[in-house]
Amino acid sequence: MPAAALARDSRQGRALLAGVTLGSAVAILDGSVVNVALRTIGRDLDASLAQLQWVVNGYLLALASLVLVGGALGDRLGRRRVYLVGVAWFMVASGLCAVAQTPSQLIALRVLQGVGAALLTPGALALIQSSFRPEDRAPAIGTWAGVSGVAAAVGPVLGGWLVDHASWRWIFAINLPLCLAVLALAGRSAPESRDAGATGRFDVLGAALTVVGLGAATYALTAATEATTAVVATAWLVALAAAAAFVRTERRTASPLVPPSLFASRVFSAANAMTTLVYGALGGVSLFTVLQLQAAGWGALEAGLSGLPITVALLVLSPRAAALSARIGPRVPMTVGPLVCAAGALLLLLVAEEATWARVLPGMVVFSLGLALLVSPLTAAVLAAAPGRYAGAASGVNNAVARAGSLLAVAALPALVGLAGDDYLDPEAMTAGYRAAMTWCAALLALGGVVSWFGLGRGAAR
């Protein structure tokens, strides 16, 4: 055990855990808090549905494509240093988002905000893995996963209250004091760590190909109903070419952004495949449920409160799910969890018939229970399947595929279900799109459960 390893119940350990969980929570919160404010932002800035998609996707694109860079930079330059730089960057970008005057400005600043999130997000888990004693890592990850999940669920509630009682601009401005608290906590308590074996030139080409590939795919999906067939086809060709070049580059470079050896682990590969499917569905459920409730006449705060069951379930059950996974292995919770979520998504179809609490709560409760069952085991399984020296890279890969799943789902679903322009303001069109979107999300979740069962196998480590 390294001399610098911390006990979770020590003063320094508690401060570090508070700093990394709050930092992750702020970044995750900003990925979900915007959903409930989209209608208000659209009206205030006169934005189309495609522009509102990019307000969400600009952030997710930067986060998904650069989170690998953030993990690799942390391993190379110091996880504490990169984490703190990311928090400061995120804070400045949030302040600028709060004063944006046009849809284009807000989209550009959301991309800038996503860059900061990409630097801090993998650093949180990497600091937990490298700073705490081995016996304290699983409980610490459980706490991190619970608080992170709560942040994703609290986002719509907080955003709804701010939209109804202040202004949508406060959903960004509120990040400033929270980031200052993170800098104070983590700056004092986090020990520095890095991968001593990280040598050679940084994989700049791999990073660039990730951005190009994800960006082109996101554009192709978002512009599917508005751009010409030739433009969309060209975007897909660019995305596929970038993906192929990325794989080739990672296999040949001496210091790859994504070490190919990570995917030699069956558990690591299966867990990340499941992550893509489940987080894609989660992004779709979060976006479409809030838009549907507001189209049915609910206020922003009421729509945000619909996610309260997720908050409670993740806060109470995530540490228990982590302990269960440690005893029996991740295969069962990571299989049953997505299937329960799929059942919740199908129950949420009732909202399309009548938007009442009696129809919202059953689906949300079931969905929340499934989510709480899978989040902690998923995170622990990914990190446990990777060698310790690749803690930052493994965390970065898992965060990248999670955000990429949400990014691609949010980009694809509106066109897939026939929504465009200002359809989000039309209750009839929105309801038809909502029904189709929930069905797609349920299918993605069920497929995630199947992937976990067959992908993890009986040999998945406890």
Summary of the structure (lengths in Angstrom):
residues: 462
radius of gyration: 20.5
end to end distance: 20.0
largest distance: 62.4
contacts: 1857
relative contact order: 0.15
helix: 82%
strand: 0%
